Each structure stands twice: as C-alpha cells, then as structure tokens.
Amino acid sequence: MKNSNSISQIPHRISQIVIFFFLSVSVLFAKVNERPKLVVAITIDQFPYEYLEKFRPYFGKGGFNLLLKNGANFTNATYKHSINETGPGHASIYSGCYGNKNGIVMNDWFDRKLHRRVNCAEDTSIKNFHSSRIGRSPKNNLAYTVGDMLRLSNNFQSKVIGISMKDRGAIFPAGKFANAAYWIEDSMFTSSNYYMQSLPDWVEKFNARKNIDSYFGKNWNKLLVEKEYKTLCDIDDAKYESDEDGLGLSFPHIIHGKEKTPKTKTYYEAFFTSPFCNDVLLQFAKEAIEQEQLGKRNVTDMLCVSFSANDYVGHNYGPNSQEVMDITVRTDRLLEEFFKYLDKIIGLKNCVITLTADHGVAPIPDYLKSRFTNIEAGKITPKEIRQLSERFLNNTFGTFSDTTHWIDFVVHHNIYISEKACKSKSISVEQAAKVIQDSLLQMKEIVDVFRADELKSGSRQTPFTSKLKNSFFEKRSGDVFFVMKPYYLEDRGSNTTHGAPYNYDAHVPVLFYGKGVMKMESNEDCAPIDIAATLSSLLGIEFPPMSEGRVLEVRSKK
Ligand SMILES: [Zn+2]
C-alpha cells in the first residue's frame, strides 16, 4: 500500500524538488539568455517599399535578402499620418505614435511665440560640439522610445546610441534616455551637451582621420553593367534631374561640389548626395560598436542607424533615376558588409535587426509629363500659396495700410494666419481660415483643405481626415491644411520630394530578423509605428508610454 506520507518517499520528494528547482533556474536562465545582445534598428531615409521588389533581382544574398528570406517581411506597412517627412517618420517609428502625440508633426514649423521657423530637433538651451549652430536634442519630441524603455528596464545598464548623417535621424530613433546620438556637420561627426560633456576620444580620433574629406574628387561610377539600368530606369541625363549639389546630371558623378578644396559647404553637400556618405556612416557605426563594446556587455544594447544619402540622391534625381537604382543596390552591398561584420563580432544569432524607412518619395513631375504631356502633375511653392491666401483675404476683408500681412508662414502644407492681422480687422482666425479654405478648394491642384477647428472637433470627415489628424498638434500646426492631388508637390527647392498622404510617400519596408524572430511574410495592413510595440515585446520590456502600434506576430514559436 502506498502512502504518500511514508518516510521512504521523502528522499524521492527531495530529489523531485531539487530537480524542479534546477529546472526552474535553467528555464529562467534560458529566458534571460534568450534576450538578444544587440538590437540594430536600421532606417533608410527615403526608401519606398517598391524598391525592395523592383531592385530585388540585383540584391546579393547577405543584404536585404538576409532579412527578406530569413526574417519577417511586412509588405503592406504604411504611415497613417499625412506629412511623410524625415522628422515625423523617425520620431514615430520607435515611439509607436504620430505627431498628434509626439509633437513632431513636420521637419520644421512656425513658432507663434518666437515668431520664427523652428527645426524639429532644435534646442536653444543646448550646444553642439565643434559647431556654432543652434543645439540639437530630443526635447521637442514629447514621446519616449523603445531604447528609452530598454534603458529603464534594467537600471540604465543597456546602452542606446543613435547614428545618422542628419541630426533628427540620429536623435529621434534613440530617444531621451539615449547614451548618445551622433550626426554629421560638414566634415565631422558631432553630438551635443544634451548627451555628454564632450565628444568621446574615439569620436575625436575618427574625425581626426578626415574620412569625409578623403572622398574629395572621387568618382561615383555605376556598380552594375550599363544595360541593367536602361530597362528599369529613365535616361541618365534627363534634363529634369537636378545638378543642385554640383554632381552633374549623369554618371560618373565627381564628388567635389565643383570646388578646388574639400573644406567647402558645396563639397560636403555633394558628398552627402553620394553613396560614399553611407559608407562613412557604416565605418562610424562599426567604430561605435567596437569602442562602446555594444552587444558584449551581458545586457541588450541598441544601435539605431539611419542612412541619409538615399534621401539626398532621391531628391535630386527622382525614384526613376539610374542614380537611385545604383545607390539602392549599393545600400544592399553595404548592408551585407554590415551584417557580416555583426556576425563576426557578435553573431547574427545574438542580434535582432529591424529595417524600415522614414518615408517614400514622389516621381519628378516633369518625368511624368515627359511621357504624358497632359497629366496632372507639378509643383506649387509655399510662396505662391501665401500670395494666393493674402489675395483672397485682401479681397474679402480689405488690405492693410501698414506692413501687416495676413499670413505669417506657409510650410509643409500648413498655413499660419497672423493673429495680429485678424485682430486689426476684428475677425476671428477661423473666419480668415474659412476664406482661405473656400478659395484654395477652387484650385485645380488641390483636392482637400481643412481648418484647424475641423481637425480638433472631427466635424469634417473626408478620406484624408484621419491622416491629417495624426499630423496635427495644435501648438505647432498651422490654421489651414491643404492636400494636393497625387503627383502635385509642395516645391521647397528640391527636384522631387515627399510629404503627402499618398502611398508613394507612405508605403515603406518593415522587416524584422534575428533572435526570436520567425521567417514569414505578411500582407496585413500595418504601420512602421508597429515596430515599437513589436520590438518591446521581443525584448520583454514595457511599451513606450505613447505607443499605439500593434504587436506584430513575428515571434518564432518553439
Ligand atoms: Zn527623410
């Protein structure tokens, strides 16, 4: 007869408990060990999803294809905000929310109190190193990021570092608790006293090697054989391409900015508009990993890297150019080099890699017109919108005898009405906004116009309402918002641009790869802001406070 309390059972019990204890501990350790050593969060500045499909035949095995073939690929990820720009894109991905919450509604906006244009990453209380420019910090971004939550999760043991050519591309992905953000000013990588008292020695040494100046006079040649470009792309010397940064219209592009010495603003602009700039960024990223011992410290570290040269090239030559094809294929090779490096020094199996873009891009309107003369496409300058708005208001409410103007500013589809002007005519800003709205709606280029009070109340529902609301932050946004028809652009000096609520600007890659991520492809409707919650979930940390994105099902099932 068996008695569970019998003395003979006790040693067996103890051994069971001991076994259970060791099993529990090993499960616990297994769970801790499941955490990746390094998260590499890659953003490519201006990279529509289409490039992944279009240029895939030219990709190697270890670049984009490493993630496409072995990771989770979301083919239907779109930004659900209307102003698809660099600041809003980078601020939303790792915070998991849009400008209506994080406040980064545009690259820059008109500050009504300061009565001037304000850059999304500027902070007048902060100083950049080696620079006389206004300081940069994440202050204007009200949201926190995955990196912030990672640091908070373990008493700030994790290191989080952001790197980009652009200040906003480095600062916003990394977050407010980041150890550092580094970006390029002219010939040097810099940061600001938001993060540290002075640049680390390794950064100063990297700068002293004059990597950026060393590319002066180099030729940017085509990577692939000539014929490959001809089928997929427009002609190389199309007259509607831009020579703005002194690179000329066709290959080979000589990187000198038409200057005799590298120490000139135009050389640096030419350099930024070349794949060489991405190469230097990768060198810097490797240096950061080695010097900061990222991924080698028994906690999960995070490196956010944003490659900006793709954006500069796209703005000048357009998405249908041979230059964009070339820099995209070169980006593939660059990623392959990066992933091989990660494998060698940390092991890809110990990393989690995410890849997305801050926005896409529109074709150059004149490219479309060169094929279809009568197609509705073109550009409108903010100045034209301003002059038109002034004229509408003058006609309705009368002109001013002094220097008063109706409009303070027009930027990124936002029109800021002068409160002073409205007061002097004893009308409300809403009344003035209504006149602009009614008049702009008559223009052939414009498809919809909203007033701020309509976005606040949600009183007007059109197909654009929800996207515009996500790009509306009362303290920073304008009083009137216009949406142009597809392929009409707000002309801010570059040849083509982005910033519209259309898929060519909003549809971007969302890829996950690495530890704990399964191989899969999904065409479900999702957004780059889902990366924040998904990555937090993979890392076993709290979601960023304002994150509203979903956890995408990427976790491998064991
Ligand atoms: Zn951008």
Residues whose N, C-alpha, C, O or C-beta is under 5 A from the ligand:
A	BS01	ZN	D45 Q46 E85 T86 D311 D358
